[in-house]
Amino acid sequence: MDTERLTGLGLEPVLTTSELAEYLGLQVQAMYDLRTDGRGPSGIRVGREIRYRASDVLRWLDGLHEPESALSRRGVEH
């Protein structure tokens, strides 16, 4: 799919479950589990498949952001 052409038409790019899992460095099954548990990004059903809008994924990721103080308590360096 030519995402540049779609973006030029005003359409937002969407990701498949496999593409999103690869982007996040997760197994595909982990994405299914997150969705089933209601802890994953919002998805769109297209036929039998689920697609994820880029903006929904970014919003979901922003919601996972931990304050720096929480990271410091765990000894995480950035």
C-alpha positions as CSV (number, residue, x, y, z in Angstrom):
1,M,0.0,0.0,0.0
2,D,1.3,3.4,-0.9
3,T,0.8,5.3,2.4
4,E,2.2,8.6,0.9
5,R,-0.6,8.6,-1.8
6,L,-3.2,7.9,0.9
7,T,-1.9,10.6,3.1
8,G,-2.0,13.0,0.1
9,L,-5.7,12.1,-0.2
10,G,-6.3,13.1,3.4
11,L,-6.6,9.4,4.5
12,E,-4.7,8.4,7.7
13,P,-2.4,5.4,7.4
14,V,-3.5,2.3,9.2
15,L,-1.4,-0.6,10.5
16,T,-2.2,-4.3,10.5
17,T,-1.8,-6.3,13.8
18,S,1.5,-7.7,12.4
19,E,2.8,-4.3,11.4
20,L,2.0,-2.9,14.8
21,A,3.5,-5.8,16.7
22,E,6.7,-5.4,14.7
23,Y,6.8,-1.7,15.3
24,L,6.5,-2.2,19.0
25,G,8.9,-5.2,19.1
26,L,6.1,-7.5,20.4
27,Q,4.9,-10.9,19.3
28,V,1.6,-10.8,17.3
29,Q,0.0,-12.9,20.0
30,A,0.9,-10.2,22.6
31,M,-1.1,-7.7,20.4
32,Y,-4.1,-10.0,20.3
33,D,-3.8,-10.4,24.1
34,L,-3.7,-6.6,24.7
35,R,-6.7,-6.1,22.5
36,T,-8.7,-8.9,24.2
37,D,-7.8,-7.6,27.6
38,G,-8.9,-4.0,26.6
39,R,-5.3,-2.7,27.2
40,G,-4.3,-2.1,23.6
41,P,-4.9,0.7,21.2
42,S,-8.4,1.2,19.6
43,G,-8.8,-0.8,16.5
44,I,-11.0,-0.8,13.4
45,R,-12.6,-3.9,12.1
46,V,-12.3,-4.1,8.3
47,G,-14.0,-7.3,7.3
48,R,-12.4,-10.0,9.4
49,E,-9.2,-8.0,10.1
50,I,-8.3,-5.4,12.6
51,R,-6.5,-2.2,11.6
52,Y,-5.0,0.4,13.8
53,R,-5.0,4.1,12.9
54,A,-1.6,5.7,13.5
55,S,-3.2,8.5,15.6
56,D,-4.9,5.9,17.9
57,V,-1.6,4.1,18.4
58,L,0.2,7.3,19.2
59,R,-2.5,8.3,21.7
60,W,-2.4,4.9,23.3
61,L,1.4,5.1,23.6
62,D,1.1,8.5,25.1
63,G,-1.2,7.1,27.7
64,L,1.4,4.5,28.7
65,H,4.0,7.2,29.4
66,E,5.2,7.0,33.0
67,P,6.3,10.1,34.9
68,E,10.0,10.4,35.4
69,S,9.7,9.9,39.2
70,A,8.1,6.4,38.6
71,L,11.0,5.5,36.4
72,S,13.5,6.7,39.0
73,R,11.9,4.6,41.7
74,R,12.5,1.5,39.5
75,G,16.1,2.4,38.8
76,V,15.4,2.8,35.1
77,E,17.9,5.1,33.3
78,H,17.0,7.0,30.2
